[in-house]
């Protein structure tokens, strides 16, 4: 029974913090996903171009992605012409 209390204390102290929700910024078309030691991943959507994203991820365990929530400019509606 004495071993249980230190074991529970060790488990509570070594437990990782809960994951925070990722927020995708809809104003930038390119995201950078980075991996950290231990398997954690983080996505940052703040890049205007692929080259800017690649430069930020150089030397890291990372890759660039298309932002799935980017706000596309609305296309004008074209009505058919009657002759």
C-alpha positions as CSV (number, residue, x, y, z in Angstrom):
1,X,0.0,0.0,0.0
2,X,2.9,2.3,0.7
3,X,4.2,2.0,-2.8
4,X,0.9,3.1,-4.3
5,X,1.0,6.6,-3.0
6,X,4.5,7.5,-4.4
7,X,3.5,5.8,-7.7
8,X,0.3,7.9,-8.0
9,X,2.3,11.0,-7.2
10,X,4.9,10.1,-9.9
11,X,2.1,9.5,-12.4
12,X,0.5,12.8,-11.7
13,X,3.7,14.8,-11.9
14,X,4.9,13.1,-15.1
15,X,1.5,13.4,-17.0
16,X,1.7,15.6,-20.0
17,X,-0.4,18.7,-20.2
18,X,-3.6,18.5,-22.2
19,X,-3.4,19.4,-25.9
20,X,-4.5,22.8,-26.9
21,X,-6.8,23.3,-29.8
22,X,-5.2,24.3,-33.1
23,X,-6.6,27.5,-34.7
24,X,-6.3,28.0,-38.4
25,X,-6.0,31.5,-39.6
26,X,-8.2,31.9,-42.6
27,X,-6.3,34.9,-44.0
28,X,-3.1,33.0,-45.0
29,X,-3.1,30.2,-47.7
30,X,-0.1,28.2,-46.4
31,X,0.5,26.5,-43.0
32,X,3.6,25.0,-41.5
33,X,3.3,21.8,-39.6
34,X,6.2,21.1,-37.2
35,X,6.9,17.9,-35.2
36,X,8.5,18.1,-31.8
37,X,10.4,15.5,-29.8
38,X,8.0,13.0,-28.3
39,X,5.5,13.1,-31.1
40,X,3.8,16.5,-30.5
41,X,2.8,18.4,-33.6
42,X,2.0,22.1,-34.1
43,X,0.4,23.8,-37.1
44,X,0.9,27.5,-37.7
45,X,-1.0,29.2,-40.6
46,X,0.7,32.5,-41.1
47,X,2.4,32.3,-44.4
48,X,1.5,34.1,-47.6
49,X,3.6,31.9,-50.0
50,X,5.1,28.5,-50.2
51,X,8.6,30.0,-50.4
52,X,8.0,31.9,-47.1
53,X,6.8,28.7,-45.4
54,X,9.8,26.7,-46.7
55,X,12.2,29.3,-45.4
56,X,10.6,29.2,-42.0
57,X,10.7,25.4,-41.9
58,X,14.3,25.1,-43.1
59,X,16.3,22.9,-40.7
60,X,13.2,21.8,-38.8
61,X,11.2,18.6,-38.8
62,X,8.4,20.3,-40.7
63,X,6.3,20.5,-43.9
64,X,4.2,23.1,-45.6
65,X,0.4,22.5,-46.1
66,X,-2.4,24.2,-47.9
67,X,-4.7,26.0,-45.3
68,X,-8.0,24.2,-45.6
69,X,-9.8,27.2,-44.1
70,X,-8.4,30.0,-46.2
71,X,-11.0,32.6,-47.3
72,X,-11.2,32.4,-51.1
73,X,-12.2,35.6,-52.9
74,X,-15.7,35.4,-54.1
75,X,-16.2,35.0,-57.8
76,X,-18.6,37.3,-59.6
77,X,-21.8,35.6,-60.7
78,X,-22.1,35.5,-64.5
79,X,-25.5,35.4,-65.9
80,X,-26.0,33.9,-69.4
81,X,-26.4,36.4,-72.1
82,X,-29.6,36.4,-74.1
83,X,-29.3,37.4,-77.8
